Each structure stands twice: as structure tokens, then as C-alpha cells.
């Protein structure tokens, strides 16, 4: 029996594609197709070429061909109206290498980065990339030319997880290098102190940047659903312990809920968009976070 399109576009299925450009193209094209179906029916994707007509806009800029097809008034958008500078920040620390299934958090994050970059360039937005663990490993300044995707994909393809997570320090350093207001998309498991994470995010908001946090966890990190004795190893410090996880599950879940609520509240109180994902979820949800944010900015 042939797999349907939704099965083909799952993170697990897409992980078998080694070519990031092909993967990104499939994710984005599948996402755009899905916008015309539930739960996105009726969502209007305003790409770089057009924006809704507003009172006072010159009539000569109305795209009458679009009106004839859709019965909607839209304005042909000029290049200077479209160029949003976006920075994608990807956590490449050792903890991102964890997986309880067949895709690690880092693999998920890399694929999501690739799809976001592809979508941003399609929107004629400028996109940059920062790879970090306890320091910035790579920083590519935003550009909007299509050929720049090859540079971004190459860096992503060569990424190896290493180091410890120091989100706050990285956010401050990146913020200091951003010369123009833009959109910051942080992709991380956020396995760091919540207060320090929020402190770093505040720096961007203080400088006038818009921020989206895409929080990636493995499913078992959320549930702690181990069924037998287990040996745990800290992937960043190599510390090891042996335990019976089912005795700890309730306390673990309470601490996890408290930690997640602290991050959510910190983002909410500082005007930061926040979304929690696990590595089994389609990339569509994260792409929708970006498009919703972009729509509000124009």
C-alpha cells in the first residue's frame, strides 16, 4: 500500500533525505499545500509580491489579475516593503543529540532550520544563521539571494553536536552583532536555567527585535515514560546515574511542568512568541508560527 502525503512528510520519513535542499523544498511545498486543508483552511498566505489593499493606497498599484481570480484587492508590493531580516539561532549542544526514536533533536532542528530558511528566501526575506552551544560556532549575516541557501545548507549539513548549553550568553552575543531590527527565531531544547534564558531573550526585545522561540524536546523528555531500570548519562557532562524511572516519573513530570511554565510565562511577559514541539510533530506547526508572526509585522 502506498504511503499518503502526510506520512511522507513526517520528520521520521523526511530524515531519510540526505539532501537538505530537497528536504526543505518538500517540507515547504507540502506545508503550502496543507494550508488549503483543515486546520488551516482559509488562512491567507501573503507572499512577498502582494499585500492587502489599505485605504489610501494608490489605485494604480492594485493587481487586477489577482482581483479577477480571487475577488480580493491586493497591492503589488515593492522590494523595499518586503525585506525582513531574520536570524535563525540553532542550538547544537551535545544534549541536542538525544533521541528515544530514530530522529535526534538536532536532526529535527536542522531540518526545521532548512525549511524555514527556504520559506524565508521564497518570501524574499533576508535570512541569517547562528549555530551555538556554549559559544557561537558559526554566524552568517542575513542575505536574501536564493544562492545563499547553499551556504546555509552546507553549514547545517556539517553540524556536529558538541559542548554544553549556554543560551543566555549566546543570545547576548548575537544581539550585540545585530545592527538592524529584525526577527529572531531560536530553536533549542532550552536545557538551561529558565531565568538566564529569559534574560537573553529580553536583550532582543529591548533592542526592538521580534522573537519566536521554537522549543524542541524528545517525547520521552516530556513524559519520562521509561518502563524498566535505566542508566542515565548527561550528554554534556558525562555524569551517570542508575535509577528506577517509574519511581521518579511523577516528581519528574511536576518539575518539567514547572520548568515549562516558567519559560512560557517569561516569554509571554516579554512579548516573545513561544511554541513547544517534540520530534514526532510535523514541521508545519513551526512554519505556521513564522508565517503568523510575519503577517503581523506587515
N, C-alpha and C positions, 0 to 999 in steps of 0.2 A: 504494500500500500504506500502511495507517495505521501511524503510529508506535506502538510499545508504550509502556507506562507508564514503563519505565526510561529510554527515550530522551527522553520528555517532561520528566523530572525531572533531566536533566543540567544542569550550570551553564551550558553554552552555550545550551541551549534556554530555560532559565529567564531568562537575561539579556535576552530579548526582552520580558519582562513589566515594564512601567514602574511598575506599582502595587506598592509594596513589601509592603503588607498582603496582597495576593492572592498574591504570590510566597511570602511567609513561610508562609501558610496551606497552599499546595500542597506546599511542602517538608516541613513538619511532618506533614501528613496522609499524604503518601507515605512518609515515614520510619516512622510508626507502623504503617502497613500492611505495610511491609517487615520489621518486627520479627517477624512471624509466618512469615517465609520464611527460607530459608538466606541468609546465615550467622548470622542472629540467632534462629533457631528456638529456642524455649524460654526466651528472655530475658523476664524479668518486669518490666514497666514499672509501678512503684508510683506512681500519681499521688497528688495531694495528699489525696484523700479517704480513702485507706486505707494501712495498713502491715501487715506480717506480725504475726500473734499471737505474743506472747512470754510465757513462763511468768511468772505474777504479774499479768498484765493482767486487769482486771475482765471477767467473762464477759458482763456486760450490754452491753459495747462491741463484741462480736463482730457482724459484719454477716452475719446468717444467710442473707440473699438471695444474697450472693456465694458463701457456702459451698454453697448448693443448686446453683448453676450450675457451680462450679469445683472443689468438694470441697477447698477451701482455707480455712483460718481466717485472716481478716483483721480488723483493728481499725479502727473508724471514727476517723479522725484529727481531732483538734480543731485549730482555726485556729492556736493558739499553737505547735503542734507543727510546722507546715508552713512557716512563713515564713523562708526562707533569703534573705539579702541577697546579690545577685550584682551584680558590676560587670563590664561588658564594655568592654575598652580596645581601641580600633581605631586602628592606625597609618594616618595619612592623609598621610604624607610623599610627596614627589614620586616617589620610587622605586616606590611602590605603583601608579603609573600605567603601569608597564611591562606589555607583553603581546607575546607572539610569535604569538598567535592572535586570537580575537575577544572575549576577556574579560580585562580587566586584573586585577591582584592586588587593587586597591582595589574593583572591582566585585564580585569574589568575596567579599572581606571584608565589604562592605556587605550582600550577600545573606545571608551567614552570620550576621552580627550580627542582622539582621531575623528570621531563622529561630530563632536562639537566644532572642531577646527574646520572641518569640511563644510558644515552648515553655515558657520560664520563667514567663510570666504564666499560661499554661494550668495550670502546676503550682502556681499561687497563690504563687509566689516573688516577691520584690521584685527589680526589675532596674534598674540604672543604666547610664549610658553615658559614656565619656570618649573624645573624639576628640583626637589629638595628632600633632605632628610634632616640631619642636624644643622645643615647649612645649605646654601643654594648650590646645586651641582651644575645647573645649566640655566641660562636666562636668555631667551630670544625675544627681542623687542617686537612689538606688533607691526605687521605689514598686511596689506590687503591683496597682493597679487597672487594669482592662483598657483604660480610656480613655487611659492613659499611653502605650500603644503608639503612638498617633497622634503624640505629641510626639517619641518616639524615631524613628519612621519619617520624620518631617519633617526632623529633623536629619540623618539618614543620606542622605535624598534630596538634600539641598542641599550635601552634602560635596564639596569640590573638593580634589584633591591639591596639596600645596604644602609648601615648607620641607624641611629636612634631618631625618634620623632621629636623635633623641637619646632612646633608650629609657630609659636609666638615670635621667636627670633627671625624666622624666615619671613613672616608677614611684615614685620617692621622693615626688614632689609629691602623687600620688594617694593613696599610703599615708598621708601625713600628714593627709589630709582624711577618711579612713575612720574613723568613730567606733565602729563595731561590727564584730566579726569576721564575715567573710563569704567568699564565693567570688569570686575574680578570674579572669576569662578574658581573656588577652592574645592579640590577633590582629594579626600583624605579619610582614613579611618578615625582620625582625631583621637588617637590613643595617647593623650597628653592631658595635662591639668586643664579643666574647663575654664577656669578664671584666666589663665595665661592665653588660651585660645581666643577668648572674647577680647582680651586686651589688644591682641594683634589685629583682630577684625575692626576694633574701634579706630585704629590708626587710618585704615582705608576710609571709613565713614567720615572721620574728622577732615580728611583731605578732599571730601566730596565725591568719592568713588561709590558706585553701586556694587553690591556684593551678593553673590549666590554661594551658599555652602552646600555641596553635594557630599553627604556623609555616607561612606561605603563601609558596610560591615559584612562579615560572613554570617550566614544564617545561624550557625551554632554559637556565634558570639552573642547573639541576641537571646537565644533560648537556653544555652548551656545543656542541651539535651543529650548528654553522654549516658550510656546505659551500663557501663562497666568501669572497673578500675582504670585509671588513666595516669600516664606520666606527662606532666606539662612542662614545656620548655619555653622560656621567654626568648622570642626570636631576636630581640635586640640586645639583651644582656647575657643570654645563655644560662640564666638561672633555671634550675629544675626542681620540681616537687612531684611527689606521687600522692594521689588522693582518690577518694571515692566520690565522684562528682555529684551523684544523686543526693548525697547528704548536704551538699553545698548549694544545690540549684535554687532553692527558694531565696536564700540570702543573696546569691549572685544576681538573681533577677531583680531583687529590690534595689541593689546597688546600681545595676545597669539602668533601671528606670530613673533613679535619682540623678545619675550622670547625664542621661539623655535629656531629662527635663531641665537640668542646669544649662546645657548647651542651647536647647530650644529657646528657653527664656532669655538667655543672653543675646541670642540673635534677634529675637522678637523685640526686645527692649532697645536695640540699637539699629533697627531698620535694615536688618540683614535677612535675606530670603534663605530659608533652611529647608532641606529635604533629606530624609533618611531612606537609604536603599540597602538591599542586600544583593549579593552577586547572582541571585537567581532571577532578578527582576529585569524586564526588558529595558533597553536604553531609552525608549520613548519617553518615559516619565521625566528623565533628566533633560532631554531635548525640549520638552514642553516647558520646563522651568525656565530655560533660557529664552524661548520664544515669548512666553508670558512677560518676562522682565523686559525684553527688547520692545515689545509692543507698548508697554507703559512708558518707556523712555522717549518714544517718538510722538 
